[in-house]
Amino acid sequence: MTWTTLHHSTDDGILTVTLDRPGRLNAFTPTMAAELERTFTEVNDNDDVRAVIVTGAGKAFCAGMDLGTEGNAFGLDESRTPTLADLRDLNDPAISRVRDTGGRVTLAIHACRKPVIAAINGPAVGIGATMTLAMDARLMSTDARFGLVFGRLGITPEAVSTWFLPRLVGMPKALDLLYSADILDAQATADADLATEVHDPDQLLKRAVELADRWTLGRSRVSTALIRQMTYRNAFLDDPQDAHRVESLAMFYSSIGDGAEGVAAFREKRTPVFTQRASAMPPFYDEWLDTPAS
């Protein structure tokens, strides 16, 4: 496979995705959006991968949208006058240049069956910041910066950040971050509950790998995928009975899959050998994901 804006490497089950436009501070383009969306879609069927780390090449993580391109800087079709009705079917090819490209990426991350960790090695601004909100942890280098700078440019938040951000930090803090459009250093990002950890630059990727191992080594791939999706989707359902329905099905199918091996290993005082694959989820999974999470 040919990648023009990303570099992929896999080591011991961990896929490291490097935003790879260092000459442009890894600025985001429609091509990068398409390659990231493809990455997070295809990894669901790659049973050699148990976790994903995203980082940047060179001194930046991602400096935001590449504003040096001709025409609409966000790759949108200015000849259109779209309405909410036009966006009813997000898979309609006719709206491909109406949809926010960052949102395509974060929705793919949200649907990912593997834990996703951001290793933010340098400035993360605009989409460079919002794309990480759909990830499970944001580890930052002391050299990194984090900026939700949309108000400075006269544009609005994207990449589904108005859904993810309040869930991460609460509504008052989310509004302050968006209104102020401040660029935060690493410690201020941690203080805002956006960075999970802050590390020296030479320790950042090492710590990201350690976290990926802590979360996924010796774990059932299907159980991990279900835990990720259930936690994100069930937490904001209106009625706990709806979460109970999903948990009942998840427990039923896991108990006759890797769960049976886990129980047997516990009884026999040995290490479990899980064999289920995240590329083959339980029968209810696809139908459930077609149901809105909130």
C-alpha positions as a Markdown table, in Angstrom:
| # | Residue | x | y | z |
|---|---|---|---|---|
| 1 | Met | 0.0 | 0.0 | 0.0 |
| 2 | Thr | 1.2 | 3.5 | -0.8 |
| 3 | Trp | 0.9 | 6.2 | 1.8 |
| 4 | Thr | 1.7 | 9.8 | 0.9 |
| 5 | Thr | 1.1 | 11.7 | 4.1 |
| 6 | Leu | 1.5 | 8.9 | 6.7 |
| 7 | His | 4.2 | 6.4 | 7.8 |
| 8 | His | 3.1 | 3.1 | 9.3 |
| 9 | Ser | 5.2 | 0.7 | 11.3 |
| 10 | Thr | 4.1 | -2.3 | 13.4 |
| 11 | Asp | 6.1 | -3.8 | 16.2 |
| 12 | Asp | 4.9 | -6.6 | 18.5 |
| 13 | Gly | 1.2 | -5.8 | 17.8 |
| 14 | Ile | 1.5 | -2.0 | 18.1 |
| 15 | Leu | 0.8 | 0.0 | 15.0 |
| 16 | Thr | 2.5 | 3.4 | 15.1 |
| 17 | Val | 1.0 | 5.9 | 12.6 |
| 18 | Thr | 3.3 | 8.9 | 12.0 |
| 19 | Leu | 1.9 | 12.0 | 10.4 |
| 20 | Asp | 4.6 | 12.5 | 7.8 |
| 21 | Arg | 4.7 | 15.9 | 6.3 |
| 22 | Pro | 7.5 | 17.3 | 8.5 |
| 23 | Gly | 8.4 | 20.1 | 6.0 |
| 24 | Arg | 4.9 | 21.5 | 6.5 |
| 25 | Leu | 4.8 | 20.7 | 10.3 |
| 26 | Asn | 2.6 | 17.7 | 9.4 |
| 27 | Ala | -0.2 | 20.1 | 8.4 |
| 28 | Phe | -3.5 | 18.3 | 7.6 |
| 29 | Thr | -4.8 | 17.9 | 4.1 |
| 30 | Pro | -7.8 | 16.2 | 2.5 |
| 31 | Thr | -5.4 | 13.4 | 1.4 |
| 32 | Met | -4.2 | 13.0 | 5.0 |
| 33 | Ala | -7.8 | 12.8 | 6.1 |
| 34 | Ala | -8.5 | 10.1 | 3.6 |
| 35 | Glu | -5.4 | 8.1 | 4.6 |
| 36 | Leu | -6.2 | 8.4 | 8.3 |
| 37 | Glu | -9.8 | 7.4 | 7.8 |
| 38 | Arg | -8.6 | 4.4 | 5.7 |
| 39 | Thr | -6.0 | 3.5 | 8.4 |
| 40 | Phe | -8.6 | 3.4 | 11.2 |
| 41 | Thr | -11.1 | 1.5 | 9.1 |
| 42 | Glu | -8.7 | -1.1 | 7.9 |
| 43 | Val | -7.0 | -1.8 | 11.2 |
| 44 | Asn | -10.3 | -3.3 | 12.5 |
| 45 | Asp | -9.7 | -6.3 | 10.2 |
| 46 | Asn | -6.0 | -6.5 | 10.9 |
| 47 | Asp | -5.6 | -9.1 | 13.7 |
| 48 | Asp | -1.9 | -8.5 | 13.9 |
| 49 | Val | -2.6 | -5.1 | 15.5 |
| 50 | Arg | -3.7 | -4.8 | 19.2 |
| 51 | Ala | -3.2 | -1.1 | 19.7 |
| 52 | Val | -2.5 | 2.1 | 17.7 |
| 53 | Ile | -0.2 | 5.0 | 18.5 |
| 54 | Val | -0.4 | 8.3 | 16.5 |
| 55 | Thr | 2.5 | 10.7 | 16.5 |
| 56 | Gly | 4.2 | 13.3 | 14.2 |
| 57 | Ala | 7.4 | 13.3 | 12.2 |
| 58 | Gly | 9.9 | 16.0 | 13.1 |
| 59 | Lys | 9.2 | 18.8 | 15.6 |
| 60 | Ala | 5.4 | 19.0 | 15.2 |
| 61 | Phe | 2.5 | 16.7 | 15.9 |
| 62 | Cys | 0.2 | 18.5 | 13.5 |
| 63 | Ala | 0.1 | 22.3 | 12.9 |
| 64 | Gly | -3.6 | 22.2 | 11.8 |
| 65 | Met | -5.1 | 22.5 | 8.3 |
| 66 | Asp | -2.7 | 23.3 | 5.6 |
| 67 | Leu | -3.9 | 26.8 | 4.7 |
| 68 | Gly | -1.4 | 27.2 | 1.9 |
| 69 | Thr | -3.5 | 25.2 | -0.6 |
| 70 | Glu | -5.4 | 26.9 | -3.5 |
| 71 | Gly | -9.2 | 27.3 | -3.3 |
| 72 | Asn | -11.1 | 26.4 | -0.3 |
| 73 | Ala | -8.5 | 25.7 | 2.4 |
| 74 | Phe | -10.6 | 22.9 | 3.9 |
| 75 | Gly | -11.2 | 21.1 | 0.6 |
| 76 | Leu | -14.9 | 21.9 | 0.4 |
| 77 | Asp | -17.0 | 22.5 | -2.6 |
| 78 | Glu | -18.0 | 26.2 | -2.5 |
| 79 | Ser | -20.5 | 25.8 | -5.3 |
| 80 | Arg | -22.9 | 23.9 | -3.0 |
| 81 | Thr | -25.6 | 25.2 | -0.6 |
| 82 | Pro | -25.9 | 22.2 | 1.6 |
| 83 | Thr | -28.7 | 21.6 | 4.2 |
| 84 | Leu | -29.1 | 19.1 | 7.1 |
| 85 | Ala | -31.3 | 17.0 | 4.8 |
| 86 | Asp | -28.3 | 16.6 | 2.4 |
| 87 | Leu | -26.2 | 15.2 | 5.3 |
| 88 | Arg | -28.8 | 12.6 | 6.3 |
| 89 | Asp | -26.8 | 9.8 | 4.6 |
| 90 | Leu | -23.1 | 10.4 | 5.5 |
| 91 | Asn | -22.1 | 7.7 | 3.0 |
| 92 | Asp | -23.6 | 9.5 | 0.0 |
| 93 | Pro | -20.7 | 10.2 | -2.4 |
| 94 | Ala | -22.5 | 13.4 | -3.5 |
| 95 | Ile | -21.6 | 15.1 | -0.2 |
| 96 | Ser | -18.0 | 14.0 | 0.0 |
| 97 | Arg | -16.9 | 17.6 | -0.4 |
| 98 | Val | -19.5 | 18.9 | 2.0 |
| 99 | Arg | -18.5 | 16.8 | 5.0 |
| 100 | Asp | -15.9 | 18.0 | 7.4 |
| 101 | Thr | -12.7 | 16.0 | 6.6 |
| 102 | Gly | -11.7 | 16.0 | 10.3 |
| 103 | Gly | -15.0 | 14.5 | 11.3 |
| 104 | Arg | -14.4 | 11.7 | 8.9 |
| 105 | Val | -11.2 | 10.9 | 10.7 |
| 106 | Thr | -12.6 | 11.1 | 14.3 |
| 107 | Leu | -15.7 | 9.0 | 13.4 |
| 108 | Ala | -13.3 | 6.4 | 12.1 |
| 109 | Ile | -11.2 | 6.6 | 15.3 |
| 110 | His | -14.4 | 6.4 | 17.4 |
| 111 | Ala | -15.4 | 3.2 | 15.6 |
| 112 | Cys | -12.0 | 1.6 | 15.9 |
| 113 | Arg | -11.8 | -1.7 | 17.8 |
| 114 | Lys | -8.3 | -1.1 | 19.1 |
| 115 | Pro | -7.2 | 1.3 | 21.8 |
| 116 | Val | -5.7 | 4.5 | 20.3 |
| 117 | Ile | -3.0 | 6.6 | 22.0 |
| 118 | Ala | -1.9 | 10.0 | 20.9 |
| 119 | Ala | 1.9 | 10.7 | 21.4 |
| 120 | Ile | 1.8 | 14.4 | 20.9 |
| 121 | Asn | 5.4 | 15.3 | 20.3 |
| 122 | Gly | 5.1 | 18.9 | 19.3 |
| 123 | Pro | 2.5 | 21.6 | 18.4 |
| 124 | Ala | -1.0 | 20.2 | 18.0 |
| 125 | Val | -3.3 | 23.0 | 16.7 |
| 126 | Gly | -6.8 | 23.0 | 15.2 |
| 127 | Ile | -7.4 | 19.6 | 13.6 |
| 128 | Gly | -4.1 | 18.6 | 15.1 |
| 129 | Ala | -5.7 | 19.0 | 18.5 |
| 130 | Thr | -9.3 | 17.9 | 17.8 |
| 131 | Met | -8.3 | 14.6 | 16.1 |
| 132 | Thr | -6.8 | 13.5 | 19.4 |
| 133 | Leu | -10.1 | 14.0 | 21.3 |
| 134 | Ala | -11.4 | 10.7 | 19.9 |
| 135 | Met | -8.4 | 8.8 | 21.1 |
| 136 | Asp | -8.2 | 7.0 | 24.4 |
| 137 | Ala | -5.2 | 8.9 | 25.9 |
| 138 | Arg | -3.2 | 12.0 | 25.0 |
| 139 | Leu | 0.5 | 11.7 | 26.1 |
| 140 | Met | 2.4 | 15.0 | 25.6 |
| 141 | Ser | 6.0 | 15.9 | 25.3 |
| 142 | Thr | 7.1 | 18.9 | 27.3 |
| 143 | Asp | 7.8 | 20.5 | 23.9 |
| 144 | Ala | 4.2 | 20.1 | 22.8 |
| 145 | Arg | 1.5 | 22.7 | 22.5 |
| 146 | Phe | -2.3 | 22.3 | 22.2 |
| 147 | Gly | -4.6 | 24.8 | 20.6 |
| 148 | Leu | -8.3 | 24.9 | 19.8 |
| 149 | Val | -7.8 | 28.1 | 17.8 |
| 150 | Phe | -10.9 | 28.2 | 15.6 |
| 151 | Gly | -12.2 | 31.5 | 17.0 |
| 152 | Arg | -9.0 | 33.2 | 15.9 |
| 153 | Leu | -9.7 | 32.2 | 12.3 |
| 154 | Gly | -13.4 | 33.0 | 12.2 |
| 155 | Ile | -14.3 | 29.4 | 11.8 |
| 156 | Thr | -16.0 | 26.8 | 14.0 |
| 157 | Pro | -14.8 | 23.6 | 15.8 |
| 158 | Glu | -14.7 | 20.5 | 13.7 |
| 159 | Ala | -13.7 | 16.8 | 13.9 |
| 160 | Val | -16.8 | 16.2 | 16.1 |
| 161 | Ser | -15.0 | 18.1 | 18.8 |
| 162 | Thr | -18.2 | 19.7 | 20.1 |
| 163 | Trp | -19.3 | 16.2 | 21.0 |
| 164 | Phe | -16.0 | 14.9 | 22.3 |
| 165 | Leu | -14.6 | 17.9 | 24.1 |
| 166 | Pro | -17.5 | 18.5 | 26.7 |
| 167 | Arg | -17.4 | 14.8 | 27.5 |
| 168 | Leu | -13.7 | 15.0 | 28.3 |
| 169 | Val | -13.6 | 18.2 | 30.3 |
| 170 | Gly | -17.2 | 19.3 | 31.0 |
| 171 | Met | -19.2 | 22.1 | 29.4 |
| 172 | Pro | -17.9 | 25.2 | 31.2 |
| 173 | Lys | -14.2 | 24.2 | 30.5 |
| 174 | Ala | -15.0 | 23.3 | 26.9 |
| 175 | Leu | -16.6 | 26.6 | 26.3 |
| 176 | Asp | -13.7 | 28.5 | 27.8 |
| 177 | Leu | -11.2 | 26.5 | 25.7 |
| 178 | Leu | -13.1 | 27.2 | 22.5 |
| 179 | Tyr | -14.0 | 30.9 | 23.2 |
| 180 | Ser | -10.5 | 31.8 | 24.4 |
| 181 | Ala | -8.7 | 29.9 | 21.6 |
| 182 | Asp | -5.6 | 29.9 | 23.7 |
| 183 | Ile | -2.6 | 27.8 | 22.8 |
| 184 | Leu | -1.7 | 25.8 | 25.9 |
| 185 | Asp | 1.7 | 24.4 | 26.9 |
| 186 | Ala | 1.9 | 20.8 | 28.0 |
| 187 | Gln | 1.3 | 21.4 | 31.7 |
| 188 | Ala | -1.7 | 23.7 | 31.0 |
| 189 | Thr | -3.1 | 21.0 | 28.7 |
| 190 | Ala | -2.8 | 18.4 | 31.5 |
| 191 | Asp | -4.3 | 20.9 | 34.0 |
| 192 | Ala | -7.3 | 21.2 | 31.6 |
| 193 | Asp | -7.8 | 17.4 | 31.7 |
| 194 | Leu | -6.8 | 17.1 | 28.1 |
| 195 | Ala | -3.4 | 15.5 | 28.4 |
| 196 | Thr | -3.2 | 12.2 | 30.2 |
| 197 | Glu | 0.5 | 12.4 | 30.9 |
| 198 | Val | 3.4 | 14.8 | 30.2 |
| 199 | His | 6.9 | 13.4 | 29.5 |
| 200 | Asp | 10.3 | 14.4 | 28.3 |
| 201 | Pro | 10.6 | 14.2 | 24.5 |
| 202 | Asp | 12.9 | 11.2 | 24.6 |
| 203 | Gln | 10.5 | 9.2 | 26.8 |
| 204 | Leu | 7.2 | 10.0 | 25.0 |
| 205 | Leu | 7.0 | 7.1 | 22.6 |
| 206 | Lys | 8.4 | 4.7 | 25.2 |
| 207 | Arg | 5.6 | 5.6 | 27.6 |
| 208 | Ala | 3.0 | 5.3 | 24.8 |
| 209 | Val | 4.2 | 1.8 | 24.1 |
| 210 | Glu | 4.2 | 0.9 | 27.8 |
| 211 | Leu | 0.6 | 2.2 | 28.1 |
| 212 | Ala | -0.5 | 0.2 | 25.0 |
| 213 | Asp | 1.1 | -2.9 | 26.5 |
| 214 | Arg | -0.6 | -2.3 | 29.8 |
| 215 | Trp | -3.9 | -2.1 | 28.1 |
| 216 | Thr | -3.7 | -4.9 | 25.6 |
| 217 | Leu | -1.0 | -7.5 | 26.4 |
| 218 | Gly | -2.6 | -10.8 | 27.4 |
| 219 | Arg | -6.0 | -9.4 | 26.8 |
| 220 | Ser | -8.8 | -10.7 | 24.6 |
| 221 | Arg | -9.0 | -8.7 | 21.4 |
| 222 | Val | -12.8 | -9.0 | 21.3 |
| 223 | Ser | -13.2 | -8.1 | 24.9 |
| 224 | Thr | -11.0 | -5.1 | 24.5 |
| 225 | Ala | -13.0 | -4.0 | 21.4 |
| 226 | Leu | -16.3 | -4.4 | 23.2 |
| 227 | Ile | -15.0 | -2.5 | 26.3 |
| 228 | Arg | -13.9 | 0.4 | 24.2 |
| 229 | Gln | -17.1 | 0.7 | 22.2 |
| 230 | Met | -19.4 | 0.0 | 25.2 |
| 231 | Thr | -17.8 | 2.6 | 27.4 |
| 232 | Tyr | -17.9 | 5.4 | 24.8 |
| 233 | Arg | -21.4 | 4.6 | 23.6 |
| 234 | Asn | -23.3 | 3.5 | 26.7 |
| 235 | Ala | -22.1 | 6.2 | 29.0 |
| 236 | Phe | -24.3 | 8.8 | 27.4 |
| 237 | Leu | -27.5 | 6.8 | 26.7 |
| 238 | Asp | -30.6 | 8.3 | 28.2 |
| 239 | Asp | -31.8 | 5.1 | 29.8 |
| 240 | Pro | -29.6 | 2.6 | 31.7 |
| 241 | Gln | -31.8 | -0.2 | 30.4 |
| 242 | Asp | -30.4 | 0.4 | 27.0 |
| 243 | Ala | -26.9 | -0.1 | 28.3 |
| 244 | His | -28.1 | -3.2 | 30.1 |
| 245 | Arg | -29.3 | -4.6 | 26.8 |
| 246 | Val | -25.9 | -4.2 | 25.1 |
| 247 | Glu | -24.0 | -5.5 | 28.2 |
| 248 | Ser | -26.3 | -8.6 | 28.3 |
| 249 | Leu | -25.4 | -9.4 | 24.7 |
| 250 | Ala | -21.7 | -8.6 | 25.2 |
| 251 | Met | -21.5 | -10.8 | 28.3 |
| 252 | Phe | -23.4 | -13.6 | 26.6 |
| 253 | Tyr | -21.1 | -13.8 | 23.6 |
| 254 | Ser | -17.9 | -13.2 | 25.5 |
| 255 | Ser | -18.8 | -15.9 | 28.0 |
| 256 | Ile | -19.0 | -18.5 | 25.3 |
| 257 | Gly | -15.9 | -17.2 | 23.6 |
| 258 | Asp | -12.7 | -15.9 | 25.1 |
| 259 | Gly | -14.5 | -15.6 | 28.5 |
| 260 | Ala | -14.8 | -19.4 | 28.7 |
| 261 | Glu | -11.0 | -19.7 | 28.2 |
| 262 | Gly | -10.4 | -16.9 | 30.8 |
| 263 | Val | -12.5 | -18.7 | 33.4 |
| 264 | Ala | -10.9 | -22.1 | 32.7 |
| 265 | Ala | -7.4 | -20.5 | 33.0 |
| 266 | Phe | -8.4 | -18.9 | 36.3 |
| 267 | Arg | -9.6 | -22.2 | 37.7 |
| 268 | Glu | -6.5 | -24.0 | 36.5 |
| 269 | Lys | -4.2 | -21.3 | 37.7 |
| 270 | Arg | -2.6 | -20.7 | 34.3 |
| 271 | Thr | -2.2 | -17.9 | 31.8 |
| 272 | Pro | -5.2 | -17.7 | 29.4 |
| 273 | Val | -4.7 | -18.2 | 25.7 |
| 274 | Phe | -7.3 | -16.0 | 24.0 |
| 275 | Thr | -8.0 | -16.8 | 20.3 |
| 276 | Gln | -10.9 | -14.7 | 19.3 |
| 277 | Arg | -10.2 | -12.1 | 16.6 |
| 278 | Ala | -11.4 | -8.5 | 16.6 |
| 279 | Ser | -12.0 | -8.9 | 12.8 |
| 280 | Ala | -14.9 | -11.3 | 13.7 |
| 281 | Met | -17.1 | -9.6 | 16.3 |
| 282 | Pro | -20.2 | -11.1 | 17.9 |
| 283 | Pro | -23.4 | -11.3 | 15.8 |
| 284 | Phe | -25.0 | -8.2 | 17.4 |
| 285 | Tyr | -22.1 | -5.9 | 17.0 |
| 286 | Asp | -22.8 | -4.4 | 13.5 |
| 287 | Glu | -26.5 | -3.9 | 14.2 |
| 288 | Trp | -25.7 | -2.2 | 17.5 |
| 289 | Leu | -23.2 | 0.2 | 16.0 |
| 290 | Asp | -25.9 | 1.3 | 13.5 |
| 291 | Thr | -27.9 | 2.6 | 16.6 |
| 292 | Pro | -27.0 | 6.2 | 17.6 |
| 293 | Ala | -25.0 | 6.4 | 20.8 |
| 294 | Ser | -26.7 | 9.4 | 22.2 |
